Amino acid sequence: MSNKKITFIDLFAGAGGFSEGFLQAKKDGKEYDFLLASDINKNCELTHRVRYNEQLGLKTKFLRKDITDPDFINVLQDELDGESIDVITGGPPCQSFSLAGRRRKFDKKDKLFSKYLEVIEVLKPKYFVMENVSGLKNKEGGRFLKKIIERINSIVDRSELDDIINTAEQLRHTIKNENKAAFDLYIQRIKSEKNNSSTSFNTEFVTTLQKLLKDLTAKHISYAKSKNNEEINTIRHGLRILSNWEQLKEINRSVLNFKSACDIDNDNFEAGFNNFLQFIDGQSITNHIQNAIDNLDFEHFSLLKKGLNIFLKPLDECLNDLVEIVEETGNTLSEKVKNASLYHVEKEFDLYASDYGVPQERHRVIFIASKKGQNKITNKPTPTVLSQNKVTIKEALHDLETLKSGGHIKEYSTNSTNGQYLPKRNIDGSLNKKNGKTYSEWSREGRLLEKYSIEENYYHDGRGKINSANLNRVKLPNHKASNHTADIIKRLQIIQKNGSYDNAKEELKEKGVSTKKRNYNLLDPNSTSPTIVTLPDDFIHYKEPRALSVREMARLQSFDDSFVFQGKRTTGGSRRKHDVPQYTLVGNAVPPLMARAIAMQILTNID
């Protein structure tokens, strides 16, 4: 019997850590069908296409497009061509959440979480996964984490809105007279949401407010005052701006992209750009409208202010407010509103990659949300590796350690340690002394070998189309070392001799090879690695005085050796964020074995 295919797409795909882990997962006759990946970078696309289309022979599509583009969801739906999606994975880039480094005000990455949820609301997968850095838990004293959980749980099933509206309108006679006008505004707001995706600015409802303003001014204010009063003009023009919100969002997006492309930050231009972006922000515009209403000090405009507050509220709050003002003897409306919640996530999960067979202490926060009608996932994936049996750096890298500074090894060395004394393990890192393989054997032979025939590893230079003429064959890909200067080699040797960078600083100064670099991580072969980052110079090999190769960093992330990272090996300075070289692809990735554990947890629960 053929396996049941569970469809999934991978947003913010990067190198493809989620993709790899999900393709490895298989349970009770269920496995994943990888339909599409998306990211904004050309090298991410190149890496994906070579891996999944050329090497594995899959029909997986790649959408290279910014999720903040106004037409992103429409283009995504066209690419999916009516396919229903069971699972969506993704994690907005870490920078805007991380506690490390400076945060940029109005950085467009701060909006990516909301954009991700907009895709969820449209495609309605059975489960979706969000991954992010552990610093997320401490942002705003934990309030930000709470907001994320509340936001996920507040996604409304819009197919339930007609029933809610009909039930509420049948109960309109129970409402006190002073609340009936507000009730009508709530109903109008909910009606305007029925056929629209998630947004804080709904033009249909703004039209209702514009009509209300017109009626109020015609009834209570003279014609001359309504045309010449600055406050009324502020209200009128502010509502007109909000009614054209899509155009203003495009201006906002264009300015943010321009600001990012020109690297406007920490300079004399930053404040001006930020002030402009703040001025055209939706909250700023609505604040101006509300202040104008307050300045009029006119009691008849209180309903307009109420309407503006309703306009600003998310849909789930409007539904809850509607329940409060309807005086019903039973709980019919409140039950319908409660049942309209589309997704459930109880809490975040703290995952440590080393618990799932990854030779690295990478700490990440994971959210796994279940759709209404699916089994709720209330526990994190069960660790597969006990603390005393975690995969070590030596297990991961022992057969690659002959590489010297400046060297480039394209085939496995016959002189490397054979690893016979190393633990035998299952694919998930759990011990299997009888029939297991060493971690390096799994890496060399491939964890997808059971499902796919991988005969060759391909490298594409990034020029021209992806075809057989442009694909170079390589047995051991991405195993090239930086060509260190004599002083750097001497520095690294001193650090190795002293056992740590801190212990070596005095001798480094004495020998004239000290550096202003903040930190070096000297790897301990008998332990797990610290979190792999995008800069290879942060790590010193435990045996050779050099930084790690891309392949070694990929091993510490649990990528198979057959997974070839495409494009430039590294780039310097600000180009790194645009070029996304191999080291960046590796350092930003979700470890495939950790992703595999998440995928298995979903397979266990999905209906």
C-alpha positions in Angstrom: 0.0 0.0 0.0 1.2 3.5 -0.8 1.9 5.8 2.1 -0.5 8.6 3.0 1.0 11.9 1.8 0.8 14.8 4.2 1.3 18.0 2.1 3.5 20.7 3.5 5.1 24.0 2.5 8.1 25.7 4.0 8.1 29.5 4.3 11.3 31.5 5.2 12.9 28.3 4.0 16.5 29.4 4.0 18.8 26.5 3.4 16.0 23.9 3.9 16.4 22.6 7.5 12.7 22.2 8.0 12.4 20.7 4.5 15.1 18.1 5.1 13.7 17.0 8.5 10.2 16.7 7.3 11.2 14.6 4.3 13.0 12.2 6.7 9.9 11.7 8.8 7.7 8.7 8.3 5.2 7.1 10.7 2.3 4.6 10.6 2.2 4.8 6.8 2.2 8.6 6.7 4.9 10.7 5.2 5.3 14.2 3.8 4.8 15.6 0.3 6.9 18.7 -0.1 4.9 21.0 -2.4 6.7 24.4 -2.1 9.3 26.4 -0.4 9.6 30.2 -0.3 12.3 32.7 0.5 13.5 36.1 -0.9 17.1 35.1 -1.7 18.5 33.9 -5.0 21.0 31.5 -3.3 18.3 30.0 -1.2 16.4 29.2 -4.3 19.5 27.8 -6.1 20.2 25.5 -3.1 16.7 24.3 -3.0 16.3 23.7 -6.7 19.6 21.7 -7.0 18.8 19.6 -3.9 15.1 18.9 -4.4 14.5 19.1 -8.1 17.8 18.0 -9.6 19.2 15.7 -6.9 16.1 14.2 -5.4 13.9 14.5 -8.4 11.0 16.1 -6.6 8.5 18.5 -8.3 8.7 20.9 -5.3 8.3 24.5 -6.4 10.2 27.5 -5.1 8.6 30.9 -4.8 11.3 33.6 -4.5 9.2 36.5 -3.3 9.0 38.8 -0.3 6.1 37.8 2.0 5.4 41.5 2.6 4.6 42.0 -1.1 0.9 42.9 -1.4 0.3 40.1 -3.9 2.3 37.4 -2.1 -0.7 35.3 -1.0 -2.3 35.5 -4.5 0.9 34.4 -6.2 1.4 31.7 -3.6 -2.1 30.4 -4.2 -1.5 30.4 -8.0 1.7 28.3 -7.5 -0.2 25.8 -5.3 -2.9 25.5 -8.0 -5.6 24.5 -5.6 -3.7 22.0 -3.6 -4.8 21.8 0.1 -2.0 22.2 2.6 -1.8 20.0 5.7 1.2 21.6 7.4 3.1 24.9 7.1 6.5 25.5 8.6 8.5 28.6 9.0 10.2 31.1 11.3 10.5 34.8 10.6 14.2 35.9 10.6 15.7 36.1 14.1 17.1 39.6 14.0 14.0 41.5 15.1 13.5 39.1 18.0 17.0 38.4 19.1 18.4 39.9 22.3 21.8 40.2 20.6 22.8 43.4 18.9 20.8 46.6 18.2 17.2 46.6 17.1 16.1 48.8 14.3 13.0 50.8 14.7 10.4 50.1 12.0 12.5 47.3 10.6 10.3 45.4 8.2 11.2 42.1 9.8 9.1 43.1 12.8 6.0 42.6 10.5 6.9 39.2 9.2 5.1 37.3 12.0 1.8 38.9 11.1 2.4 38.2 7.4 3.1 34.6 8.3 -0.2 34.4 10.1 -2.0 36.0 7.2 -0.9 33.1 5.0 -2.1 30.7 7.7 -5.5 32.3 7.7 -5.9 31.9 4.0 -4.5 28.4 3.5 -5.9 27.0 6.7 -3.4 24.1 7.2 -4.2 21.4 9.8 -1.0 22.3 11.7 1.5 25.1 11.4 4.9 25.5 13.1 6.8 28.6 14.0 10.4 28.5 15.1 12.5 31.3 16.6 15.4 32.2 18.8 15.2 31.6 22.6 15.5 35.4 23.2 11.9 35.6 22.1 10.8 34.5 25.6 12.4 37.5 27.3 11.4 40.2 24.9 9.3 42.9 26.6 9.6 41.0 29.8 7.7 38.0 28.4 4.8 40.1 27.1 5.8 39.6 23.5 5.6 35.8 23.9 2.1 36.1 25.4 1.0 38.2 22.5 2.2 35.6 20.0 0.2 32.9 21.7 -2.9 35.2 22.0 -2.6 36.2 18.4 -2.4 32.5 17.2 -5.4 31.6 19.3 -7.4 34.6 18.1 -7.4 33.5 14.4 -11.1 33.4 13.5 -12.7 30.9 11.2 -14.5 33.4 8.9 -16.8 30.7 7.6 -18.6 30.9 11.0 -19.2 34.7 10.7 -22.6 34.5 8.9 -24.0 32.3 11.6 -22.7 34.6 14.3 -24.1 37.7 12.6 -27.5 36.1 12.1 -27.7 34.9 15.8 -26.7 38.4 17.0 -29.2 40.2 14.8 -32.0 38.0 16.2 -31.0 39.2 19.6 -30.9 42.9 18.8 -34.2 43.5 20.6 -32.5 42.5 23.9 -30.0 45.4 23.7 -30.4 48.6 25.7 -31.1 51.6 23.5 -27.8 53.3 24.3 -25.9 50.3 22.9 -27.9 49.8 19.7 -25.8 52.2 17.6 -22.6 50.5 18.8 -24.2 47.1 18.1 -24.9 48.2 14.5 -21.2 49.3 14.1 -20.0 46.0 15.4 -22.2 44.1 13.0 -21.0 46.2 10.1 -17.4 45.6 11.1 -17.9 41.9 11.3 -19.7 41.8 8.0 -16.8 43.7 6.4 -14.4 41.0 7.6 -16.3 38.0 6.1 -14.5 37.9 2.8 -11.3 39.6 3.7 -8.0 38.2 5.0 -6.5 39.4 8.3 -5.8 43.1 8.4 -6.1 45.9 10.9 -7.4 48.3 8.3 -10.6 47.3 6.5 -11.8 49.7 3.8 -15.4 48.5 3.9 -15.8 49.6 7.5 -14.0 52.9 6.8 -16.7 53.6 4.3 -19.2 53.1 7.1 -17.3 55.7 9.2 -17.1 58.1 6.4 -20.9 57.9 5.9 -21.4 58.4 9.7 -19.1 61.5 9.6 -21.1 62.9 6.6 -24.4 62.3 8.4 -23.2 63.9 11.7 -21.8 67.0 10.0 -24.9 67.5 7.9 -27.2 67.2 11.0 -25.2 69.1 13.6 -22.6 71.4 11.9 -23.0 74.3 9.5 -21.8 73.8 5.9 -19.1 76.4 6.2 -17.7 74.9 9.4 -17.7 71.4 8.0 -15.6 72.5 5.1 -13.2 74.9 6.8 -12.7 73.5 10.3 -9.2 72.0 10.6 -10.3 69.3 13.0 -13.2 68.1 10.8 -10.9 68.2 7.8 -8.4 66.1 9.8 -11.1 63.5 10.5 -12.4 63.6 6.9 -8.9 63.3 5.3 -7.7 60.8 7.8 -10.5 58.5 7.0 -9.8 59.0 3.3 -6.2 57.9 3.9 -7.4 54.8 5.7 -9.8 54.0 2.9 -6.7 54.0 0.6 -4.7 51.9 3.0 -3.3 49.4 0.5 -1.6 52.3 -1.4 -0.1 53.7 1.8 1.1 50.2 2.8 2.9 50.0 -0.5 4.6 53.4 0.2 5.6 52.1 3.6 7.0 48.9 2.2 8.9 50.7 -0.6 10.5 53.1 1.9 11.5 50.3 4.2 13.0 48.4 1.3 14.8 51.5 0.2 16.1 52.1 3.7 17.3 48.6 4.0 18.9 48.6 0.5 20.8 51.8 1.3 21.8 50.5 4.8 20.3 53.6 6.4 21.0 53.0 10.1 23.1 54.7 12.7 23.6 57.8 10.6 22.1 61.3 10.0 19.5 59.9 7.7 18.0 57.4 10.0 15.9 59.7 12.2 14.3 61.4 9.2 13.3 58.1 7.5 12.0 56.8 10.8 10.0 59.9 11.5 8.3 59.7 8.1 7.5 56.0 8.6 6.1 56.7 12.0 4.0 59.5 10.6 2.4 57.4 7.9 1.9 54.4 10.3 -1.7 53.3 10.7 -1.7 54.0 14.5 -0.3 57.5 13.9 -3.0 58.3 11.5 -5.8 57.0 13.7 -4.3 58.9 16.6 -4.6 62.2 14.6 -8.2 61.4 13.9 -9.0 60.6 17.5 -7.2 63.7 18.7 -9.3 65.8 16.2 -12.5 64.3 17.6 -11.4 65.1 21.1 -10.5 68.6 20.2 -14.0 69.2 18.8 -15.4 68.4 22.2 -18.8 67.7 20.5 -20.9 65.0 22.1 -22.5 64.0 18.9 -19.1 62.8 17.6 -18.7 60.3 20.5 -20.3 57.6 18.3 -17.7 58.3 15.6 -14.9 57.9 18.1 -16.5 54.6 19.2 -16.6 53.5 15.6 -12.9 54.3 15.2 -12.1 52.2 18.3 -14.1 49.3 16.8 -12.2 49.8 13.6 -8.8 49.4 15.4 -9.8 46.3 17.3 -8.9 42.8 16.0 -11.8 40.7 14.8 -11.8 38.4 17.8 -12.1 41.3 20.2 -15.1 42.7 18.2 -16.8 39.3 18.5 -16.2 39.2 22.3 -17.5 42.8 22.7 -20.6 41.8 20.7 -21.3 39.0 23.2 -21.0 41.5 26.1 -23.6 44.0 24.8 -26.1 41.3 23.8 -28.3 40.4 26.7 -29.4 36.9 26.0 -30.8 34.4 28.5 -28.8 31.5 27.1 -25.2 31.2 25.8 -26.0 30.6 22.1 -24.0 33.6 20.8 -21.0 33.2 23.2 -20.7 29.5 22.3 -20.7 30.4 18.6 -18.0 33.0 19.1 -16.0 30.5 21.2 -16.3 27.9 18.5 -15.1 30.3 15.8 -11.5 30.1 17.1 -9.7 28.4 14.2 -6.4 27.4 15.9 -5.1 26.4 19.2 -1.7 26.6 20.8 -1.4 26.1 24.5 2.2 27.1 25.1 5.6 27.4 23.4 8.1 24.5 23.5 11.7 24.9 24.5 13.7 22.6 22.2 17.4 21.9 22.5 18.9 20.4 19.3 21.2 18.1 21.2 18.2 16.2 22.6 17.3 15.1 19.1 20.6 13.7 17.9 22.2 17.0 16.8 25.8 17.5 18.1 25.0 21.1 19.1 23.5 23.0 22.1 21.1 25.0 20.0 18.1 26.4 22.0 15.0 27.4 20.1 11.4 28.3 20.8 8.8 26.3 18.8 5.1 26.9 18.5 3.0 24.0 17.0 -0.6 25.2 16.4 -3.4 22.8 15.6 -6.5 23.6 13.6 -10.0 23.1 15.0 -10.9 19.4 14.7 -7.3 18.2 14.9 -5.6 16.7 17.9 -4.0 19.4 20.1 -0.3 19.1 20.6 0.4 19.9 24.2 3.8 18.3 24.7 7.0 18.9 22.9 8.6 16.1 20.8 10.1 13.5 23.2 13.9 13.7 23.3 15.6 10.8 21.6 19.0 11.2 23.3 19.7 11.1 27.0 22.0 13.8 28.4 24.8 11.4 29.0 24.6 10.0 25.4 24.5 13.2 23.4 26.3 13.2 20.0 29.8 14.7 20.4 31.8 16.9 18.0 34.3 14.1 17.6 31.5 11.8 16.4 30.4 14.4 13.9 33.8 15.6 12.5 36.4 12.8 13.1 36.5 11.8 9.4 36.9 15.4 8.2 39.7 16.5 10.5 42.6 16.1 8.0 41.8 19.4 6.4 44.5 22.1 6.8 44.3 25.8 6.6 43.8 26.9 3.0 43.1 23.3 2.0 40.2 22.0 -0.1 39.3 18.3 0.1 36.8 16.9 -2.4 36.9 13.3 -1.5 36.8 11.4 1.8 40.3 10.7 3.2 41.4 7.2 3.7 43.8 8.4 6.4 41.0 9.7 8.7 40.0 7.9 11.9 37.6 5.1 10.9 35.3 5.7 13.9 35.0 2.0 14.9 35.2 3.0 18.6 32.4 5.6 18.3 28.8 4.9 19.4 26.4 3.3 16.9 23.1 5.1 16.6 19.7 5.2 15.0 18.8 8.0 12.6 17.4 10.1 15.5 20.6 9.8 17.6 19.3 7.1 19.9 21.8 4.4 20.7 21.7 1.1 18.7 24.8 -1.0 19.4 23.7 -3.9 17.2 22.4 -2.4 13.9 23.1 1.3 14.2 25.6 3.5 12.3 28.0 6.1 13.6 26.8 9.7 13.3 29.4 10.3 10.5 28.2 7.2 8.7 24.6 8.5 8.7 26.0 11.8 7.4 28.0 10.2 4.6 25.4 7.6 3.5 22.5 10.0 4.0 19.4 10.0 6.1 17.1 10.0 3.1 18.6 6.9 1.5 15.6 4.8 2.3 13.3 7.1 0.3 15.5 8.5 -2.4 18.3 7.3 -4.6 21.0 9.9 -4.4 23.7 9.0 -6.9 25.6 12.2 -7.2 26.2 15.5 -5.4 25.8 18.6 -7.5 27.4 22.0 -7.2 26.2 24.9 -9.4 28.3 28.1 -9.7 25.2 30.3 -9.8 25.7 31.4 -13.4 23.2 30.4 -16.1 20.3 28.0 -15.9 20.3 24.9 -13.8 21.0 22.1 -16.2 23.3 19.1 -16.6 26.0 21.3 -18.3 26.1 23.7 -15.3 26.1 21.0 -12.6 29.5 20.0 -11.3 29.8 16.6 -9.6 31.6 16.4 -6.3 32.0 13.5 -3.8 32.6 15.6 -0.7 31.1 19.1 -1.1 31.7 22.3 0.8 34.8 21.1 2.6 37.2 24.0 2.0 39.2 25.8 4.7 39.9 29.5 5.0 43.5 30.4 4.0 44.7 31.9 7.3 47.7 34.1 7.6 50.7 32.9 9.7 49.7 35.3 12.5 46.2 33.9 12.7 47.5 30.3 12.7 49.9 31.2 15.5 47.0 32.8 17.4 44.8 29.8 17.0 47.6 27.5 18.1 48.1 29.5 21.3 44.4 29.4 22.1 44.4 25.6 21.5 47.4 25.2 23.8 45.8 27.3 26.6 42.4 25.6 26.3 40.3 28.8 25.8 40.5 32.3 24.4 40.3 33.9 27.8 43.2 31.8 29.2 45.3 32.6 26.1 44.9 36.4 26.0 48.1 37.2 28.0 50.3 34.9 25.9 48.6 36.3 22.7 49.7 39.8 23.8 53.2 38.6 24.7 53.6 36.9 21.3 52.2 39.9 19.4 49.2 38.2 17.9 46.4 39.6 20.2 43.1 40.6 18.6 40.2 42.8 19.3 37.8 40.0 18.4 35.3 39.5 21.2 35.3 35.8 21.4 36.6 32.5 20.0 34.9 29.2 20.7 37.5 26.4 20.9 35.6 23.2 20.2 35.8 20.4 22.7 35.8 17.1 20.7 34.2 15.2 23.6 31.3 17.6 24.0 28.5 19.1 22.0 29.1 22.3 20.0 27.8 25.7 21.1 25.2 27.2 18.8 26.4 27.4 15.2 26.3 30.9 13.8 26.9 32.4 10.4 30.6 33.4 11.0 33.1 30.5 10.7 35.8 32.5 12.5 33.9 32.3 15.7 35.0 28.6 16.0 38.3 26.9 16.3 38.7 23.3 15.2 39.7 21.0 18.1 42.7 19.6 16.3 43.8 21.9 13.4 44.5 25.6 13.9 41.8 26.8 11.6 38.1 27.8 11.4 35.5 25.2 10.4 34.6 24.4 6.8 31.0 24.7 5.6 30.7 20.9 5.6 31.8 20.7 9.2 29.3 23.3 10.3 26.7 21.5 8.3 27.6 18.2 10.1 27.1 20.0 13.5 23.7 21.1 12.2 22.9 17.5 11.2 22.7 18.1 7.4 23.7 15.1 5.3 26.9 15.3 3.3 24.9 15.0 0.1 23.2 18.3 0.9 25.2 20.8 -1.1 25.2 24.4 -0.1 25.4 26.5 -3.3 26.8 29.9 -4.1 29.7 31.8 -2.6 31.4 30.2 0.4 31.5 33.5 2.3 31.2 37.2 1.7 32.3 40.1 3.8 30.6 43.0 5.6 27.1 44.2 4.6 27.1 42.0 1.5 26.4 38.9 3.7 22.8 39.9 4.3 22.1 40.2 0.6 24.3 37.4 -0.9 23.4 34.8 1.8 26.6 32.7 1.3 27.1 29.1 2.3 28.1 29.9 5.9 25.0 32.0 6.4 22.8 29.3 4.9 24.2 26.8 7.4 24.2 29.1 10.4 20.6 30.3 10.0 19.1 26.9 9.4 16.9 24.7 11.5 18.8 21.5 12.3 17.2 18.8 10.2 17.1 16.2 13.0 15.3 18.7 15.3 12.9 19.4 12.4 12.4 15.7 12.0 11.3 15.3 15.6 8.7 18.1 15.1 7.5 16.4 11.9 7.2 13.1 13.7 5.2 14.7 16.5 2.7 16.1 13.9 2.5 12.7 12.1 1.6 11.1 15.4 -1.4 13.5 15.9 -2.6 14.5 12.5 -6.0 13.2 11.3 
